[in-house]
Structures are given as C-alpha cells and as structure tokens.
C-alpha cells in the first residue's frame, strides 16, 4: 500500500458568505485576529482543535461542516 498525503481543508469562506459575516466578524466571535482567519481560510495555518471548535461555533455549524481531512487528490478519508 502506498502512502497517501492528507490535508485539512475548510469551508470557512463559504459558510461566512452564507451567514453574511466578514472575516473581521468571525475573528471577533472566535476570539482571534482577522489575519488568523485569513491564514486558515487560505490553508496557510492549521488551527488548534480548540480554535477549530470556536470557529465552527461562531459560524453556527458542526465542526465537520467546517473542516474536512482529505487525501491530497481531494477524496474524503
């Protein structure tokens, strides 16, 4: 069996848009800076588990609706 690379992806921007929430609004609700939200949305920063739950809560969503752990080829795992 070959090694598969996995990546944490997120739907923060989509869910924010659906909620008519700005990055600043989400950052304030989650207790972080706007730059942190930008970095997470752009997959440049992986949030702690606690922060991931804070973001999901701020978006009014389940954590599995916000974050997914997928194979690099895009398939769910």
Wavefront OBJ file of the C-alpha trace (Angstrom):
o trace
v 0.000 0.000 0.000
v 1.333 3.457 -0.918
v 1.479 6.370 1.456
v -1.278 8.905 0.938
v -0.787 12.519 1.842
v -3.677 14.079 3.721
v -4.656 17.686 4.198
v -7.030 19.633 6.404
v -9.386 21.693 4.246
v -12.117 24.080 5.282
v -15.306 25.743 4.115
v -14.936 28.863 6.264
v -15.240 31.367 3.402
v -18.360 29.644 2.035
v -20.055 29.425 5.420
v -19.092 33.012 6.265
v -20.596 34.198 2.998
v -23.812 32.267 3.608
v -24.024 33.890 7.058
v -23.241 37.363 5.645
v -20.278 37.507 8.016
v -16.987 39.287 7.307
v -13.601 37.911 8.246
v -13.478 40.563 10.969
v -16.882 39.483 12.333
v -15.796 35.853 12.501
v -12.457 36.752 14.059
v -14.187 38.728 16.815
v -16.634 35.902 17.526
v -13.850 33.301 17.581
v -11.524 35.485 19.655
v -8.688 35.722 17.135
v -7.294 38.272 14.684
v -8.637 38.774 11.180
v -5.214 37.700 9.892
v -5.641 34.329 11.643
v -8.955 33.765 9.847
v -7.352 34.741 6.518
v -4.464 32.314 7.109
v -6.806 29.446 7.998
v -9.089 30.124 5.003
v -6.033 30.086 2.719
v -4.703 26.863 4.312
v -1.509 28.592 5.445
v -2.260 27.915 9.121
v -3.811 24.866 10.771
v -5.911 25.849 13.786
v -5.756 24.058 17.108
v -8.659 21.767 17.864
v -9.998 24.317 20.349
v -9.866 27.107 17.763
v -11.481 24.880 15.139
v -14.414 24.333 17.510
v -14.565 28.084 18.277
v -14.753 28.880 14.569
v -17.434 26.257 13.947
v -19.428 27.578 16.908
v -19.088 31.167 15.676
v -20.403 30.044 12.278
v -23.283 28.139 13.879
v -22.073 24.929 12.251
v -20.820 21.486 13.221
v -17.048 21.156 13.090
v -17.367 18.519 10.350
v -19.274 21.046 8.213
v -16.384 23.489 8.512
v -13.287 21.269 8.424
v -12.536 18.104 6.461
v -9.462 15.869 6.480
v -8.986 14.684 2.903
v -6.487 12.939 0.654
v -4.427 15.366 -1.420
v -6.298 14.152 -4.501
v -9.485 15.553 -2.929
v -11.158 12.344 -1.765
v -12.576 12.120 1.751
v -10.948 9.827 4.257
l 1 2 3 4 5 6 7 8 9 10 11 12 13 14 15 16 17 18 19 20 21 22 23 24 25 26 27 28 29 30 31 32 33 34 35 36 37 38 39 40 41 42 43 44 45 46 47 48 49 50 51 52 53 54 55 56 57 58 59 60 61 62 63 64 65 66 67 68 69 70 71 72 73 74 75 76 77
